[in-house]
Amino acid sequence: MNPISLTLGFNPAPNTKSLIDGSVRPKGIELRVQTKFSEGFDNVGARHRKIIEGAIDGGELSISSFILARLRGVRLRAFPVFLSRRFRHRCFHCPANSPLRDPSELAGKKVTVHRYNATTPVWLKGILQNEYGVKPETVEWYVAEPDIAEESLHPPPPQIRVRFIPPPCTRKHAIELLEKGELDAALEPYQTLSSNPRLRLIFPDYRKVEEEFFRRTGAFPINHLLVLREHIAEAHPWIVESLLTAFREAEALAERYRNEEEKQEAAWERKVMGEDFYYSLKKGCARRSLATLIEYQIQQGILDSKPEIESLFFSQALDP
């Protein structure tokens, strides 16, 4: 049998690098990996757009964007392969000289997120509301880029104040405005911000509050999952198992690609969760995490009703 050619877009991270360098090869598939879609911080949003518009076969996609795409009929389906995941209290940033000491003080403030309905902002707005009592309608949101099609078709509720960052409308420019003090805070996952001398974390001891959050909720913030166009799996049903097996193998090899800081972070995450993170909805915390994200989407007016979780995934990929 000749191999099937697939083009997937995803981030070169420890849990995917073995797929990029060829150490792991999905059976029966000639895998082409695309990692470059735009410049800098904007590369991620550009990748999501390409996947949803069908420019490539699938790849690493924002969960929030994916759910909205599915609900409007885009024929993508997911694997329980959560390629981007990280605790999020470390994503609350403010200017170094800011008087802010607690997230509860963000009511009435100007806060930037890269896209209002994107997955990381959904997690962070949910944490802000449910843990610190700050509802989205009490904040003036400054958005660095427009929502992608699925998100823009379901705009925020009318009481939410969303403004666009003035041109150049990029995530980088939003951070520049934060550095100048023209914005009060950024809810963003960029790791480079923690070493920016013009900024500081609102949670200096973020690990402590992240661990407390997990103990209380059982949720580990998951951001991106693996998706594939449905017609490909319909024509070649074996592809689902092949890709799932390959990405699980790549996850198992992630440690060899981590630097020392990443190894320490992974060890701490395992300690907090009491186990490894599994690419599965039947063991580990992934299902509870996805349910929490969907609850936040409902709460924020992004979804009108809860989708059945299993309906989002290829049925062949739901075994443990």
CORSUL-V251429 format. One record per residue. RES is the residue in three letters. SS is DSSP state (@ for helix, = for strand, . for the rest). D_LAST is the distance of its C-alpha to the last C-alpha in Angstrom with 1 decimal. Layout:
BEGIN
((RES/SS/D_LAST) (RES/SS/D_LAST))
END
This chain:
BEGIN
((MET/./28.2) (ASN/./29.2) (PRO/./26.5) (ILE/=/25.7) (SER/=/27.0) (LEU/=/24.9) (THR/=/26.1) (LEU/=/23.7) (GLY/=/25.1) (PHE/./23.5) (ASN/./24.9) (PRO/./25.6) (ALA/./23.7) (PRO/./22.5) (ASN/./18.9) (THR/./20.4) (LYS/@/23.6) (SER/@/22.3) (LEU/@/21.7) (ILE/@/25.2) (ASP/./27.0) (GLY/./25.4) (SER/./23.9) (VAL/./20.6) (ARG/./21.2) (PRO/./18.8) (LYS/./19.6) (GLY/./22.3) (ILE/=/22.7) (GLU/=/25.7) (LEU/=/24.4) (ARG/=/27.0) (VAL/=/26.3) (GLN/=/28.6) (THR/./28.8) (LYS/./32.3) (PHE/./33.1) (SER/./35.7) (GLU/./37.3) (GLY/@/36.2) (PHE/@/34.3) (ASP/@/34.6) (ASN/@/32.4) (VAL/@/29.2) (GLY/@/30.6) (ALA/@/32.1) (ARG/@/28.8) (HIS/@/27.3) (ARG/@/30.3) (LYS/@/30.1) (ILE/@/26.5) (ILE/@/27.3) (GLU/@/30.7) (GLY/./29.2) (ALA/./31.1) (ILE/./28.0) (ASP/./25.0) (GLY/=/22.5) (GLY/=/21.2) (GLU/=/20.8) (LEU/=/21.9) (SER/=/22.8) (ILE/@/20.4) (SER/@/23.6) (SER/@/25.2) (PHE/@/22.3) (ILE/@/22.1) (LEU/@/25.8) (ALA/@/25.8) (ARG/@/23.4) (LEU/@/25.6) (ARG/./28.7) (GLY/./27.4) (VAL/./26.5) (ARG/./24.3) (LEU/=/21.5) (ARG/=/17.8) (ALA/=/15.1) (PHE/./11.9) (PRO/./9.8) (VAL/./11.9) (PHE/./14.4) (LEU/./17.2) (SER/=/19.8) (ARG/=/19.4) (ARG/./22.1) (PHE/./23.9) (ARG/./26.7) (HIS/@/29.7) (ARG/@/30.9) (CYS/@/31.5) (PHE/=/34.6) (HIS/=/37.6) (CYS/=/41.3) (PRO/=/44.6) (ALA/./45.7) (ASN/./48.7) (SER/./47.1) (PRO/./47.9) (LEU/./44.4) (ARG/./43.0) (ASP/./40.2) (PRO/@/38.0) (SER/@/39.7) (GLU/@/42.8) (LEU/@/41.2) (ALA/./42.4) (GLY/./45.3) (LYS/./44.4) (LYS/=/43.7) (VAL/=/40.1) (THR/=/38.5) (VAL/=/35.0) (HIS/./34.3) (ARG/./33.3) (TYR/./33.5) (ASN/./30.3) (ALA/./28.2) (THR/@/25.0) (THR/@/26.5) (PRO/@/29.6) (VAL/@/27.5) (TRP/@/25.9) (LEU/@/29.3) (LYS/@/31.2) (GLY/@/28.8) (ILE/@/29.3) (LEU/@/33.0) (GLN/@/33.3) (ASN/@/31.2) (GLU/@/31.9) (TYR/@/35.5) (GLY/./36.9) (VAL/./37.7) (LYS/./37.1) (PRO/@/36.8) (GLU/@/40.1) (THR/@/42.0) (VAL/./41.2) (GLU/=/42.8) (TRP/=/40.1) (TYR/=/41.0) (VAL/=/38.6) (ALA/./38.7) (GLU/./37.5) (PRO/./37.2) (ASP/./33.9) (ILE/./32.4) (ALA/@/33.1) (GLU/@/30.3) (GLU/@/31.2) (SER/@/34.9) (LEU/./34.7) (HIS/./33.5) (PRO/./36.0) (PRO/./36.0) (PRO/./37.9) (PRO/./41.7) (GLN/./42.2) (ILE/./40.1) (ARG/=/42.4) (VAL/=/41.0) (ARG/=/43.4) (PHE/=/42.9) (ILE/./43.9) (PRO/./47.2) (PRO/./47.1) (PRO/./45.9) (CYS/./42.8) (THR/./40.2) (ARG/@/37.9) (LYS/@/40.2) (HIS/@/43.2) (ALA/@/41.5) (ILE/@/41.1) (GLU/@/44.8) (LEU/@/45.8) (LEU/@/43.9) (GLU/@/45.7) (LYS/./49.0) (GLY/./48.3) (GLU/./48.5) (LEU/./45.0) (ASP/./44.0) (ALA/=/40.4) (ALA/=/37.4) (LEU/=/33.8) (GLU/./32.4) (PRO/./29.8) (TYR/./32.0) (GLN/@/32.0) (THR/@/35.6) (LEU/@/36.9) (SER/@/36.5) (SER/@/39.1) (ASN/./41.4) (PRO/./44.7) (ARG/./45.6) (LEU/=/42.5) (ARG/=/40.9) (LEU/=/37.8) (ILE/./38.3) (PHE/./36.0) (PRO/./37.4) (ASP/./35.1) (TYR/@/32.0) (ARG/@/29.5) (LYS/@/30.9) (VAL/@/30.4) (GLU/@/27.0) (GLU/@/25.9) (GLU/@/27.6) (PHE/@/25.9) (PHE/@/22.4) (ARG/@/23.6) (ARG/@/25.0) (THR/@/22.4) (GLY/./19.0) (ALA/./18.9) (PHE/./18.6) (PRO/./20.3) (ILE/=/18.3) (ASN/=/20.6) (HIS/=/19.5) (LEU/=/16.6) (LEU/=/16.5) (VAL/=/18.1) (LEU/=/19.6) (ARG/=/22.4) (GLU/@/21.4) (HIS/@/24.2) (ILE/@/22.9) (ALA/@/19.6) (GLU/@/21.8) (ALA/@/24.1) (HIS/./21.6) (PRO/./18.2) (TRP/@/17.0) (ILE/@/17.3) (VAL/@/14.1) (GLU/@/12.1) (SER/@/14.9) (LEU/@/14.8) (LEU/@/11.1) (THR/@/11.6) (ALA/@/14.9) (PHE/@/14.0) (ARG/@/11.4) (GLU/@/14.3) (ALA/@/16.8) (GLU/@/15.1) (ALA/@/15.3) (LEU/./18.9) (ALA/@/19.9) (GLU/@/21.9) (ARG/@/24.4) (TYR/@/25.3) (ARG/./25.8) (ASN/./29.3) (GLU/@/30.3) (GLU/@/30.0) (GLU/@/26.5) (LYS/@/25.5) (GLN/@/27.1) (GLU/@/25.3) (ALA/@/21.9) (ALA/@/22.9) (TRP/@/24.1) (GLU/@/21.0) (ARG/@/19.0) (LYS/@/21.9) (VAL/@/21.8) (MET/@/18.2) (GLY/./18.2) (GLU/./15.1) (ASP/./13.8) (PHE/./12.5) (TYR/./8.9) (TYR/./8.3) (SER/./5.6) (LEU/./7.2) (LYS/./5.6) (LYS/./6.8) (GLY/./10.0) (CYS/./12.7) (ALA/@/11.8) (ARG/@/11.9) (ARG/@/15.0) (SER/@/16.5) (LEU/@/16.2) (ALA/@/17.8) (THR/@/20.5) (LEU/@/21.3) (ILE/@/21.7) (GLU/@/23.9) (TYR/@/26.0) (GLN/@/26.4) (ILE/@/27.7) (GLN/@/29.9) (GLN/./31.4) (GLY/./32.2) (ILE/./29.9) (LEU/./28.0) (ASP/./29.9) (SER/./27.0) (LYS/./23.3) (PRO/./21.1) (GLU/./18.2) (ILE/@/15.2) (GLU/@/13.2) (SER/@/16.4) (LEU/@/16.3) (PHE/=/13.3) (PHE/./13.2) (SER/@/11.7) (GLN/@/10.5) (ALA/@/8.3) (LEU/./6.4) (ASP/./3.8) (PRO/./0.0))
END
